[in-house]
Amino acid sequence: MSLQSLPRSQYKPVRGLLAQIEDEGTMRAPALATGFNPLDAMLDGGLHPHDLTILAGKPSVGKTIATLQWARHVAERGGHVAYVSYEHSEHGMLGRLLNLQLSETHAHTDDTAMETMRRRIKAWVGGRLSFDQLLETHPVMEAAAETLMGYASRMFLIQGSTVTTDLHEMSSIARHVVGPGGLLVVDYLQKVPMEGRASLDRAPEVAASLKEIAMTDHVAVLAIAAVGNDGLGQRRIRPQHLASSAPLVHEADCAIVMNEKAPAISRVHTAFDGRQIEDAKQFTLFTIEKHRDGPADVNLEFAKEFESFRFSPEGAFVAEHLIDDINYSD
């Protein structure tokens, strides 16, 4: 088809585009704060509608913990969220949410009672306890569940299928469940099915399609990405260690990589002070590797509170030199 044969009505001049944007309010959708400081400040307020943010890290570094915590924060503050997980059941994700909520409602209880409640949540997730029996465990459990119910109508936990939860279904979820200005979380990108393509081969195309969903449906898309085999043995992973790294990162508006802090800091800090390495084990690094609309190569650290399925939301800029920094590639 020649350029001359394209109907002009298919496109809008700037005047028409401005009128459409004003009518729909698509440019006024605010950033969705993660609740992590100073991460939100570095992201100009948080996760942005129309953008694809990729979060990567090795297995067990806390990717699901972080993204579920961010999603909960968005829903708590009035946003609509769909969390699609190919790794966890809906009951399992709800159990994590209850544990997270419990950790923020425990002012009037002790460690023994908290451990009992966590065991009871595990029993409920495993089908050995009814929800009513779970609530009867302790008044704090009931209070945590009541707080969760305050945002439950805005948060959707969806167990993804590697057969049916494809990109078409993702678009439908973005449009009809989340809606403009909301958040779609994909855990994780390499498991989104695409007919005729192996999981690693399809990752760049899936990322490109998720970016299109973000722009077309006016939602923020947050996708977890797996690390390639060459990254599993690295002390600190970088974007080049992601599976299909170059085209995958190219599609993202923002790419954040998580690493355990202890192996990632330069040995110049630990050679003569064993306590520093022990302290570092309590923290996870969040590095903003790419950011189209803000600063990149920003290293932040957040304390792990994995027994409560959360990170401490109050973090800090990393003071130590990290391996792969200039002159610190030991």
N, C-alpha and C positions, 0 to 999 in steps of 0.2 A: 504494500500500500504506500503510495507516495504521500509526501507531506501535504500536498495540495488537496488530497482527497479526505483528509481528516476533518470531520465536522467541527466548526468553531464552537458550537454549543457544548461540546464535550469539555471545554476548558473555560475558566473564569478569568477575566481581566482583574487587575489589582483592585479596582473599585468593588467588583463583585465579591472578591475574596475577603476584603475588609468587612463588607456587609455580612457575609456568612459567619465570619469569626465573631463579629459583634452579636449576632443573633444567637449563636450557639454558646458563646462564652467559653470556647475551648482554650483560649489563651490565658484565661484567668484562673484556671485550675491551680490551686496552690501546691507547693511541694509537700510530700507526705513524710513527716519527721519519723526517723527510726527510734528516737528516744536516746540515742547514743551520743554523748558529748565527749570530745569536740567533732565527732564524725559529721553530725548534721551541719555544723558551721562550715566544714570543708566541702560539703555537698550542696552548699547554697540552700540550706533548709531541709534537705533530705532527698528522698526518691521523687523524681519528677514525672508527671504524666507526659506521654509521648516518647519517653526514653526507655531504653533497655539497659538494665544494670546487671552485670555478671559478677557473681561471687564464687570464687574458686578456692580450693584448698585440698589437702590430703584427706583421706578417710579419717574420721573420728576427731577432726580438728575443731568441730563445733559449728559446721555450716548450717545444719538444720536448726540447732539451738538458736543461732543468731537470727536467722530469717524468720523463724516462728515468733521470736521475741519482737522483732521489728513489725511483723504483721499484726501481732496483738496490740502493739502501741498505736498503730494506725486505726484499728477498729475501735479501741478505747476512746479515741478522740473524734469519733464520728465518721470515719472513712469506711468504705465497703471493701472487703478483702476476700479473695478466693485463693486458698493455699492448696495447690495440686501436688500431691506427693506420690511418686512411683515407688517409694522406699518404705512408707509407713502406712498402716491402716488408719482409718478415721478415728477409731477408738484409741489407737496409740498416740495420735497427735493430740486428741482431747486430753488424754492422760498427762502428756507433757505440759499442756496449757494449765491444767489444774495444779500440777507441781509448781509451775512458774507463779501462778496466782497465789498459791499457798505460801510461797517464800516471801511474799510481800504483804501477808496478812497475819504473820506469826508473832506479833508484838507481845501477846499475852500467853505464850506457851513455851515449853522447854524443848531441848534437843530430843529427848526420849519420845515425847508426844509427836514431834515432827517426823521422826523415823517411823513411828507406828502409822501415821497418816500416809506416808509415802508407800509403805508396804500395802496398805489398804487400796491405794490408787492402783498399784500394780495388780492386785487381786481383782479389782473391778475391770481393768483393761483385759485381763485374762479370762473374764467371764465367770469368776468364782464368787462374785459379790454383786448385789443389785445396787443401783444408784442410790436408792433410799437408804440401804444399809451403809453405803459409803458416807452419806451425809450425816448419819448418826454417830460416826466415829468420834467427832469432836466439834464444838461450836466454831472453831477456827476453820474447819473444813466447810461447814455450812456457810460461813461468811465468805470464804474464797469462791465457792460456787455461786453465791448470790452476786458477787462482783463480776464474775465471768458472764452471768446471765445478762448483765447490763449492756454488753456489746455482742451477745451471742447472735442476735438477729442480723448483724452486719458482717459476720465472719463465717465463711464457708470453708469447711475442711473436706477435701475431695480426694479419695483414693484413686490415683490414676491407673489406667490399664494400658499396658504396652501394645494392646490390640486396638482398643476403641478410643482412647483419649489422645487423639491425634491433633494436628494443628487446626483442623476445621473445628473440632470440639473446643480447643483453646480459644478460638475467636468467638465462638458462641458464648463461652463462659465470660470472656471479657466484656462482651456487648450486653448480655442479658442478665448476668449475675453481678458482675462488678460495676459496670456502668462508667460513664465518663468521670475522670478524676479519681478513680479507685485504683486498687493494687492487685495485680495478678502475680502470684509466686509460683515458680515451676521448680520442683525438686525431684529429679534434676534433668538438665537439658538433654544429655545424651540418651535418655530413655524415652523421649518423645518419639512415637513411632512415625516412620515415613516409609511408605511402600517401596520395596525393592532396594532399600539402602541399609548397609550395616551401620551399627550405632555410631562408630567414630566417623565414618564417611559422611553421615548425614548431619553432623553437629553444625557445620557452618550454615547449611541451608535452614536448619531449625532456628538458629540464631537470627538469620535474616528474616524468617517468617515471624518470629516473635517481635522483632523490631517493627515490622510492618503492622502487626496487631497493635503495638503500643501507639503508633502514629495514627492508624485508621480509627481505632476505637477510643482514643484519647485516655489511655490508662498508663500507669507505670507498670512495667514488667520487670520483675526481679527473678533471675534464673541462676540456679546453682550449676556449676560446671565441674566435671571430673578432671582429675589430673592424669596425664598420660603416663605410661610405664616408666619413661625416662625421668619423670619427676619424683617417683616414689622414694628413691634413694637420696634425694637432695636434702641438704640441711635447711635450705630455704628455697621454696619454689617461686618462680617468676612467671610472667605470662607465657614465655616460650615453652614452659613445661606443661601447659594445658594440652589436652588432646585436640588436634587440629588447631593449634594455637593461633597462627597468623590470621586466617580468615575469621576465626571465632571472635577474637579480640577486636578485629576491624569492625565488626557489626555493632559492637557495644558502644553506647554513649559513655558508660562508666564501667570500669573493671576494677574490682577489689579482690585482693588475694590475701588469704589467711594463712598464717604460719605459727607454729609453736615458737615462743620467743627464745627459749633456752638454746636450742641448736642454731638459731639464726643470728645471734649476736657474735661479734668478732671475739676471738680468743684473747685479744689484748685486754678485755675487761674481766676475764675469768681465770687467766693463768695464775694469778697470785691471790685470788680471793674466791674460795669455794662457795662462800655464802651468796655471792652475786648470782651464780648459776642456779642455786636453789631458789632464790627469790624469783628469778626469771621463769622458772617452771610454773609459776602461778599465773602467768600472763600469756595472752595470745595476741599476735600482731595482726592488724588490719592495714594493709598497704593499698592506698589508692594509686593504682598503676596507670590508669588512664582516666581522664575526665575532660570531655570536650568543652565543657563550659566552666571549668574551674581549675584549681591547682592539682597537679599530679605528682607522683613520687613522694607522697605524704605517708609517713609511718606513724601509726597510732597503736596504743596498747590498751587492752581491757582485761581485767582480772576474771579468771574463770570461777564460776560458781555452779559447776556441773551437777552437783548433787541436787540443785534446785532447778536444773534445766535452764540456766540463764548465764549471762555475763553481767558483771557489774556495769550499769550503763554509764557510769562516770569514768571515763578513760583519761589518757594523757598522750602527749607527743613523746615518741621514743627518744631518750637521751643518748643511748649507746650507739656506737657504730655497728652496722649490720654487715654481714658478708655480702659481697657483690657491690657494696658501696665502693667508690673510688679509693684505692689504697687499703681496702679492708676486705680482700677476697680470699682470706686464709681458708 
